[in-house]
Amino acid sequence: MSEETSVVKPRKRHRGEAIWSIIWNLIFLYIINNVPEWDLPFINDRYATVLWILNLNLILQLVGWALILLLDFHWLWHLVRAILDAASLVVLLTLYFLYPFDFSMIGGWSWLDVVLPIVFIIGMVASGIGVIAHLLKLIFRSSK
């Protein structure tokens, strides 16, 4: 198969990943929007502040994965993944700086207030690397 055909012809290898991601994001969308009703002791007042960006990110993830499911072209895969990774980076930055949790309210769980910001930082680095990698693949793959 020539390089030219692989750029134009849709690929089917990402369908399972796209379906799983859509299902997971729908479940997560339900969960994050019902958290305020569950009156969880470790959720603080800042949760309402970050909820809109969580919803926006999940809707963007759903649309992006639906595009990949329907139109799995090589260039589209890298473009959508770069956008989704960038959106994840913004969400992680928001969660890191506004931190809508307080695990000190639950005995023995306060260590999570130290660990979660570290996990957010690791996620930010991974998302940043993902954005750069997908953009480079998009640029250099389509320039051939």
matplotlib code that plots the C-alpha trace (Angstrom):
import matplotlib.pyplot as plt

x = [0.0, 1.5, 1.9, -0.7, -3.5, -2.9, -3.4, -6.7, -8.2, -9.9, -8.4, -10.5, -8.0, -9.2, -12.9, -12.6, -10.7, -13.3, -16.3, -14.7, -13.8, -17.3, -18.8, -16.4, -16.9, -20.7, -20.4, -18.0, -20.3, -23.2, -20.9, -19.4, -22.8, -24.3, -21.5, -23.1, -26.2, -24.3, -23.0, -19.5, -17.5, -14.3, -15.8, -15.4, -17.1, -14.7, -16.3, -19.1, -16.4, -14.6, -17.8, -18.3, -14.8, -15.2, -18.4, -16.9, -14.0, -16.2, -18.4, -15.3, -14.0, -17.3, -17.4, -13.7, -14.1, -17.3, -15.4, -12.7, -15.3, -17.0, -14.1, -10.9, -8.4, -4.8, -4.6, -7.9, -6.7, -3.7, -5.6, -8.4, -6.0, -3.9, -7.0, -8.3, -4.9, -4.8, -8.3, -7.2, -4.2, -6.5, -8.7, -5.7, -4.3, -7.7, -8.0, -4.5, -4.9, -8.5, -8.3, -12.0, -11.2, -10.4, -9.7, -8.7, -12.4, -12.2, -9.9, -6.8, -7.4, -5.5, -2.6, -4.7, -4.4, -0.7, -0.9, -3.6, -1.7, 1.3, -1.0, -2.3, 1.2, 2.1, -1.1, -0.2, 3.2, 1.8, -0.9, 1.6, 3.8, 0.7, -0.1, 3.4, 3.7, 0.4, 1.0, 4.5, 3.0, 0.2, 2.7, 5.4, 3.1, 1.0, 4.0, 5.1]
y = [0.0, 3.3, 6.2, 8.3, 5.7, 5.3, 9.0, 9.0, 5.6, 5.4, 3.0, 0.7, 0.0, 2.8, 1.7, -0.3, 2.5, 5.1, 3.0, 2.4, 6.1, 7.2, 4.8, 5.8, 9.6, 9.2, 7.4, 10.0, 12.8, 11.3, 10.9, 14.4, 16.0, 14.0, 14.5, 17.6, 15.7, 12.9, 15.3, 13.7, 15.0, 15.4, 17.7, 21.3, 24.5, 24.9, 21.9, 24.1, 26.3, 23.5, 21.6, 23.6, 22.9, 19.2, 19.1, 21.0, 18.6, 15.5, 16.8, 17.7, 14.2, 12.6, 14.7, 13.9, 10.2, 10.1, 11.8, 9.2, 6.4, 7.7, 9.1, 7.3, 9.0, 9.1, 12.9, 13.3, 10.9, 13.0, 16.3, 15.1, 13.5, 16.7, 18.7, 16.2, 16.0, 19.8, 19.9, 17.3, 19.5, 22.5, 20.4, 19.1, 22.6, 23.8, 20.9, 21.5, 25.2, 25.2, 21.7, 21.0, 18.3, 18.2, 14.7, 15.9, 15.6, 11.8, 10.3, 8.6, 9.9, 13.2, 11.7, 12.0, 15.8, 15.3, 12.6, 13.9, 17.1, 15.0, 12.8, 16.0, 17.1, 13.7, 13.9, 17.5, 16.3, 13.3, 15.5, 18.0, 15.3, 13.9, 17.2, 17.7, 14.1, 14.2, 17.6, 16.5, 13.3, 15.4, 17.9, 15.5, 12.7, 15.0, 16.8, 13.5]
z = [0.0, -1.0, 1.4, -0.5, -0.1, 3.6, 4.1, 2.2, 3.1, 6.5, 9.0, 11.3, 14.0, 16.3, 16.5, 19.7, 21.4, 20.2, 21.4, 24.8, 25.1, 24.2, 26.8, 29.5, 28.9, 29.0, 32.3, 33.6, 32.4, 34.5, 37.6, 37.6, 37.2, 40.1, 42.5, 44.0, 44.9, 46.6, 49.3, 49.4, 52.4, 50.3, 47.7, 48.6, 47.4, 44.4, 42.7, 41.3, 39.8, 37.9, 36.9, 33.7, 32.4, 33.3, 31.3, 28.4, 28.3, 28.4, 25.6, 23.5, 24.2, 23.1, 19.9, 19.1, 19.7, 17.6, 14.8, 15.0, 15.1, 12.0, 10.0, 11.1, 8.7, 9.7, 9.7, 11.6, 14.3, 15.0, 14.8, 17.1, 19.6, 19.8, 20.5, 23.1, 24.8, 24.9, 26.5, 29.1, 29.8, 30.5, 32.8, 34.7, 35.1, 36.4, 38.8, 40.0, 40.7, 42.0, 43.6, 44.4, 47.0, 50.7, 51.9, 55.4, 56.1, 56.0, 58.6, 57.2, 53.7, 53.9, 52.0, 48.9, 49.2, 48.6, 46.0, 43.7, 42.8, 41.9, 39.7, 38.1, 37.3, 35.8, 33.7, 32.5, 31.4, 29.6, 27.9, 26.8, 25.3, 23.6, 22.1, 20.7, 19.5, 17.6, 16.1, 14.9, 13.4, 11.8, 10.3, 9.2, 8.0, 5.9, 4.4, 2.6]

ax = plt.figure().add_subplot(projection="3d")
ax.plot(x, y, z, "-o")
ax.set_aspect("equal")
plt.show()
